[in-house]
Amino acid sequence: MMKNENQRLSQKVAIVTGGSRGIGAAIVERLAKEGASVAFTYASSEDAATMLVERVAAAGGKAMAIRSDAADAKAVQDAVKQTVDVFGRLDILVNNAGVLHWSPFETFSLEDFDKTVAVNVRSVFVASQAAAKHMGDGGRIINIGSCNADRVPSAGGGVYAMSKSALVGLAAGLARDLGPRGITVNNVQPGPTDTDMNPQNGDHAPGLHDIMAIRRHARPEEVAGMVAYLAGPEAGMVTGANLRIDGGFAA
């Protein structure tokens, strides 16, 4: 069984979008370890999703995988509904699904622009709106943003940075909208994190480490720890915040 002397999220239900791999998977496992029942969405990584459900179950937790394309608004809404239908409630939403298109401005395609906005911005709004309908006092909405909202280290990242910057304003506004209901809304802004998308030993890693105060990639589990804090009872007065976990990338 999952053993945690302080299962702060016992009896809570969470949904994590884009949760089958990388940071998302680490968040799923951490929230389940803290006692939450966790649904997560995935677009194409069915094998990874199945293995994640099995890992959580083997440790005594509860997780459910939902195939859902974050670019499809109805699919996002349906995933939230399915979570509530299966688990009976919803307390925590982690908007983790995201895409990264990094290419020269002059040749950046409109298709990639639209996909970036649909996944990185619109899906956050859609999921938050759907989830908030089911949340009561103490609800948590946590967005996975990026330190690129504060610093773009090289050419080609303007559209990605724009999409993550949009979450800053959205979190501030939603914090005002939902605060009277006791629901908090915050952004976690990771820096370089060791995932398939941006590996610790990748070609670009040395250049990234050169501009960081702590010269290494973060581990997905470290990002998940910050998310777990925001999801828990001790963070009840944290809302509208943008919390960087970037090793000083944007310092």
TORTORSE-506745 format. One record per residue (C-alpha): x, y, z. Coordinates in Angstrom, 3 decimals. Layout:
<recs>
<rec u="X" v="Y" w="Z"/>
...
</recs>
This chain:
<recs>
<rec u="0.000" v="0.000" w="0.000"/>
<rec u="1.044" v="3.600" w="-0.534"/>
<rec u="2.410" v="4.782" w="2.795"/>
<rec u="2.462" v="8.458" w="3.660"/>
<rec u="2.149" v="9.596" w="7.227"/>
<rec u="0.492" v="12.775" w="6.043"/>
<rec u="-1.994" v="11.903" w="3.303"/>
<rec u="-3.130" v="15.486" w="2.990"/>
<rec u="-5.234" v="14.758" w="-0.090"/>
<rec u="-7.176" v="11.815" w="1.281"/>
<rec u="-10.764" v="11.820" w="-0.043"/>
<rec u="-9.815" v="14.362" w="-2.722"/>
<rec u="-10.263" v="13.831" w="-6.475"/>
<rec u="-7.903" v="15.291" w="-9.054"/>
<rec u="-7.629" v="15.414" w="-12.816"/>
<rec u="-4.294" v="16.051" w="-14.545"/>
<rec u="-4.343" v="16.875" w="-18.247"/>
<rec u="-1.494" v="15.444" w="-20.295"/>
<rec u="-0.580" v="13.154" w="-17.432"/>
<rec u="0.905" v="10.043" w="-19.009"/>
<rec u="4.565" v="11.082" w="-19.228"/>
<rec u="7.181" v="13.445" w="-17.860"/>
<rec u="6.065" v="16.135" w="-15.439"/>
<rec u="2.429" v="15.069" w="-15.775"/>
<rec u="3.143" v="11.487" w="-14.750"/>
<rec u="5.187" v="12.653" w="-11.773"/>
<rec u="2.257" v="14.841" w="-10.686"/>
<rec u="-0.183" v="11.938" w="-11.008"/>
<rec u="2.021" v="9.723" w="-8.850"/>
<rec u="2.622" v="12.408" w="-6.214"/>
<rec u="-1.058" v="13.330" w="-5.845"/>
<rec u="-1.979" v="9.636" w="-5.600"/>
<rec u="0.754" v="9.126" w="-3.000"/>
<rec u="-0.816" v="11.903" w="-0.956"/>
<rec u="-4.151" v="10.100" w="-1.013"/>
<rec u="-6.042" v="11.589" w="-3.962"/>
<rec u="-7.932" v="9.599" w="-6.564"/>
<rec u="-6.418" v="10.822" w="-9.815"/>
<rec u="-7.757" v="10.855" w="-13.351"/>
<rec u="-5.392" v="11.912" w="-16.101"/>
<rec u="-5.711" v="12.511" w="-19.808"/>
<rec u="-3.434" v="11.471" w="-22.637"/>
<rec u="-3.570" v="12.020" w="-26.377"/>
<rec u="-1.554" v="9.150" w="-27.854"/>
<rec u="0.742" v="7.491" w="-25.302"/>
<rec u="-1.582" v="4.601" w="-24.461"/>
<rec u="1.168" v="2.234" w="-23.305"/>
<rec u="2.645" v="4.890" w="-21.018"/>
<rec u="-0.823" v="5.671" w="-19.644"/>
<rec u="-1.526" v="2.016" w="-18.911"/>
<rec u="1.808" v="1.569" w="-17.166"/>
<rec u="1.214" v="4.657" w="-15.052"/>
<rec u="-2.167" v="3.366" w="-13.872"/>
<rec u="-0.499" v="0.067" w="-12.993"/>
<rec u="2.337" v="1.774" w="-11.081"/>
<rec u="-0.098" v="3.811" w="-9.017"/>
<rec u="-2.258" v="0.754" w="-8.299"/>
<rec u="0.782" v="-1.337" w="-7.329"/>
<rec u="1.683" v="1.332" w="-4.766"/>
<rec u="-1.836" v="1.275" w="-3.313"/>
<rec u="-3.190" v="4.366" w="-5.048"/>
<rec u="-6.025" v="4.972" w="-7.468"/>
<rec u="-5.642" v="6.380" w="-10.984"/>
<rec u="-7.708" v="6.374" w="-14.169"/>
<rec u="-6.524" v="7.147" w="-17.713"/>
<rec u="-8.772" v="9.024" w="-20.145"/>
<rec u="-7.881" v="9.371" w="-23.810"/>
<rec u="-8.536" v="13.022" w="-24.653"/>
<rec u="-7.019" v="15.520" w="-27.092"/>
<rec u="-6.371" v="18.816" w="-25.322"/>
<rec u="-6.919" v="20.673" w="-28.604"/>
<rec u="-10.523" v="19.379" w="-28.695"/>
<rec u="-12.649" v="21.489" w="-26.341"/>
<rec u="-15.451" v="18.945" w="-26.122"/>
<rec u="-12.986" v="16.147" w="-25.345"/>
<rec u="-11.591" v="18.226" w="-22.484"/>
<rec u="-15.068" v="18.890" w="-21.116"/>
<rec u="-15.965" v="15.205" w="-21.440"/>
<rec u="-12.826" v="14.193" w="-19.525"/>
<rec u="-13.821" v="16.419" w="-16.620"/>
<rec u="-17.332" v="14.987" w="-16.675"/>
<rec u="-16.037" v="11.406" w="-16.765"/>
<rec u="-13.831" v="12.101" w="-13.762"/>
<rec u="-16.807" v="13.357" w="-11.759"/>
<rec u="-19.010" v="10.502" w="-12.957"/>
<rec u="-16.482" v="7.875" w="-11.846"/>
<rec u="-15.106" v="9.411" w="-8.651"/>
<rec u="-18.156" v="11.401" w="-7.561"/>
<rec u="-16.552" v="14.808" w="-7.141"/>
<rec u="-13.672" v="17.038" w="-8.244"/>
<rec u="-11.335" v="19.000" w="-6.032"/>
<rec u="-8.119" v="19.544" w="-7.990"/>
<rec u="-7.408" v="20.371" w="-11.631"/>
<rec u="-3.842" v="20.389" w="-12.927"/>
<rec u="-3.608" v="21.868" w="-16.424"/>
<rec u="-0.415" v="20.184" w="-17.578"/>
<rec u="-1.084" v="19.370" w="-21.249"/>
<rec u="1.109" v="21.428" w="-23.527"/>
<rec u="2.909" v="21.583" w="-26.848"/>
<rec u="6.240" v="23.157" w="-27.707"/>
<rec u="6.885" v="24.610" w="-31.167"/>
<rec u="10.199" v="26.484" w="-31.246"/>
<rec u="11.094" v="27.767" w="-34.698"/>
<rec u="12.042" v="31.009" w="-36.491"/>
<rec u="9.393" v="33.702" w="-36.486"/>
<rec u="9.650" v="34.200" w="-40.239"/>
<rec u="8.692" v="30.604" w="-40.976"/>
<rec u="6.451" v="29.853" w="-37.996"/>
<rec u="3.328" v="28.279" w="-39.492"/>
<rec u="-0.180" v="29.447" w="-38.704"/>
<rec u="-1.080" v="25.811" w="-38.054"/>
<rec u="1.550" v="25.555" w="-35.315"/>
<rec u="0.446" v="28.904" w="-33.899"/>
<rec u="-3.173" v="27.774" w="-33.698"/>
<rec u="-2.209" v="24.416" w="-32.152"/>
<rec u="-0.068" v="26.159" w="-29.539"/>
<rec u="-2.901" v="28.477" w="-28.528"/>
<rec u="-5.484" v="25.675" w="-28.590"/>
<rec u="-3.507" v="23.385" w="-26.286"/>
<rec u="-1.502" v="25.777" w="-24.123"/>
<rec u="-4.187" v="28.437" w="-23.586"/>
<rec u="-7.680" v="27.471" w="-24.726"/>
<rec u="-7.627" v="24.030" w="-23.110"/>
<rec u="-6.660" v="25.622" w="-19.789"/>
<rec u="-9.677" v="27.920" w="-19.977"/>
<rec u="-12.002" v="25.099" w="-21.080"/>
<rec u="-10.837" v="22.649" w="-18.408"/>
<rec u="-10.921" v="25.295" w="-15.681"/>
<rec u="-14.424" v="26.392" w="-16.602"/>
<rec u="-15.666" v="22.797" w="-16.681"/>
<rec u="-13.907" v="21.830" w="-13.439"/>
<rec u="-14.992" v="24.898" w="-11.480"/>
<rec u="-18.631" v="23.891" w="-11.886"/>
<rec u="-17.960" v="20.867" w="-9.672"/>
<rec u="-15.572" v="22.362" w="-7.127"/>
<rec u="-16.497" v="23.545" w="-3.684"/>
<rec u="-14.631" v="25.514" w="-1.044"/>
<rec u="-10.995" v="24.457" w="-1.086"/>
<rec u="-10.892" v="23.663" w="-4.796"/>
<rec u="-7.557" v="24.002" w="-6.549"/>
<rec u="-6.701" v="24.916" w="-10.141"/>
<rec u="-2.997" v="24.621" w="-10.924"/>
<rec u="-1.532" v="25.446" w="-14.322"/>
<rec u="1.841" v="24.230" w="-15.527"/>
<rec u="3.300" v="27.276" w="-17.191"/>
<rec u="6.933" v="27.930" w="-18.037"/>
<rec u="9.825" v="30.130" w="-16.986"/>
<rec u="9.778" v="31.231" w="-20.636"/>
<rec u="6.918" v="33.516" w="-19.635"/>
<rec u="9.656" v="35.559" w="-17.931"/>
<rec u="12.708" v="34.834" w="-20.075"/>
<rec u="13.149" v="33.569" w="-23.647"/>
<rec u="16.730" v="32.302" w="-23.955"/>
<rec u="16.988" v="32.137" w="-27.740"/>
<rec u="15.271" v="33.078" w="-30.975"/>
<rec u="12.232" v="31.086" w="-32.074"/>
<rec u="10.426" v="30.891" w="-28.744"/>
<rec u="8.097" v="33.852" w="-29.068"/>
<rec u="4.863" v="31.956" w="-29.668"/>
<rec u="5.542" v="29.403" w="-26.931"/>
<rec u="6.440" v="32.182" w="-24.486"/>
<rec u="3.297" v="34.087" w="-25.476"/>
<rec u="1.147" v="31.043" w="-24.728"/>
<rec u="2.683" v="30.589" w="-21.291"/>
<rec u="2.522" v="34.311" w="-20.552"/>
<rec u="-1.201" v="34.182" w="-21.242"/>
<rec u="-1.583" v="31.896" w="-18.226"/>
<rec u="-0.214" v="34.635" w="-15.981"/>
<rec u="-3.133" v="36.928" w="-16.762"/>
<rec u="-5.632" v="34.086" w="-16.784"/>
<rec u="-4.588" v="32.898" w="-13.317"/>
<rec u="-4.791" v="36.411" w="-11.911"/>
<rec u="-8.263" v="36.923" w="-13.342"/>
<rec u="-9.602" v="33.511" w="-12.360"/>
<rec u="-8.227" v="33.972" w="-8.852"/>
<rec u="-10.518" v="37.007" w="-8.567"/>
<rec u="-13.469" v="35.203" w="-10.156"/>
<rec u="-13.210" v="32.065" w="-8.029"/>
<rec u="-11.751" v="33.421" w="-4.795"/>
<rec u="-15.182" v="34.154" w="-3.278"/>
<rec u="-15.925" v="30.429" w="-3.669"/>
<rec u="-12.732" v="29.431" w="-1.853"/>
<rec u="-11.071" v="28.121" w="-5.034"/>
<rec u="-7.427" v="29.023" w="-5.633"/>
<rec u="-5.803" v="29.405" w="-9.056"/>
<rec u="-2.032" v="29.371" w="-9.510"/>
<rec u="0.701" v="28.812" w="-12.081"/>
<rec u="3.767" v="26.644" w="-11.587"/>
<rec u="6.525" v="27.741" w="-13.976"/>
<rec u="9.193" v="25.071" w="-14.450"/>
<rec u="12.532" v="25.721" w="-16.034"/>
<rec u="14.501" v="23.040" w="-17.889"/>
<rec u="13.191" v="19.714" w="-16.611"/>
<rec u="14.532" v="16.254" w="-17.420"/>
<rec u="11.835" v="14.805" w="-19.674"/>
<rec u="11.638" v="13.289" w="-23.142"/>
<rec u="10.953" v="16.767" w="-24.507"/>
<rec u="14.008" v="18.360" w="-22.882"/>
<rec u="16.446" v="15.727" w="-21.556"/>
<rec u="19.186" v="16.469" w="-19.048"/>
<rec u="21.774" v="15.167" w="-21.521"/>
<rec u="20.266" v="16.806" w="-24.614"/>
<rec u="22.181" v="18.918" w="-27.109"/>
<rec u="20.793" v="22.183" w="-25.728"/>
<rec u="21.300" v="21.362" w="-22.056"/>
<rec u="24.794" v="22.871" w="-21.582"/>
<rec u="23.657" v="26.240" w="-22.943"/>
<rec u="20.624" v="26.227" w="-20.670"/>
<rec u="22.727" v="25.327" w="-17.632"/>
<rec u="25.107" v="28.209" w="-18.397"/>
<rec u="22.374" v="30.761" w="-17.663"/>
<rec u="21.048" v="29.030" w="-14.555"/>
<rec u="22.095" v="29.595" w="-10.948"/>
<rec u="21.697" v="25.871" w="-10.205"/>
<rec u="23.285" v="24.263" w="-13.250"/>
<rec u="21.184" v="21.207" w="-13.817"/>
<rec u="17.765" v="20.197" w="-15.051"/>
<rec u="15.002" v="19.815" w="-12.503"/>
<rec u="13.600" v="16.371" w="-11.862"/>
<rec u="9.894" v="15.943" w="-12.676"/>
<rec u="9.377" v="14.904" w="-9.049"/>
<rec u="10.582" v="18.319" w="-7.878"/>
<rec u="7.943" v="20.060" w="-9.980"/>
<rec u="5.345" v="17.602" w="-8.689"/>
<rec u="6.295" v="18.529" w="-5.130"/>
<rec u="5.399" v="22.168" w="-5.751"/>
<rec u="2.116" v="21.128" w="-7.332"/>
<rec u="1.324" v="18.928" w="-4.333"/>
<rec u="1.926" v="21.873" w="-2.007"/>
<rec u="-0.466" v="24.082" w="-3.974"/>
<rec u="-3.042" v="21.271" w="-3.990"/>
<rec u="-2.854" v="20.814" w="-0.241"/>
<rec u="-4.486" v="22.551" w="2.733"/>
<rec u="-1.442" v="24.667" w="3.629"/>
<rec u="-1.735" v="26.650" w="0.379"/>
<rec u="-5.214" v="27.976" w="1.028"/>
<rec u="-4.018" v="31.606" w="0.907"/>
<rec u="-1.884" v="31.221" w="-2.225"/>
<rec u="-3.808" v="32.341" w="-5.294"/>
<rec u="-3.091" v="34.286" w="-8.455"/>
<rec u="0.583" v="33.412" w="-8.002"/>
<rec u="3.287" v="32.457" w="-10.498"/>
<rec u="5.774" v="30.175" w="-8.780"/>
<rec u="8.999" v="29.522" w="-10.673"/>
<rec u="10.923" v="26.296" w="-10.138"/>
<rec u="13.704" v="26.937" w="-12.607"/>
<rec u="17.061" v="26.831" w="-10.824"/>
<rec u="17.426" v="30.582" w="-11.315"/>
<rec u="16.881" v="30.433" w="-15.101"/>
<rec u="14.878" v="33.669" w="-14.992"/>
<rec u="16.658" v="35.256" w="-12.012"/>
</recs>
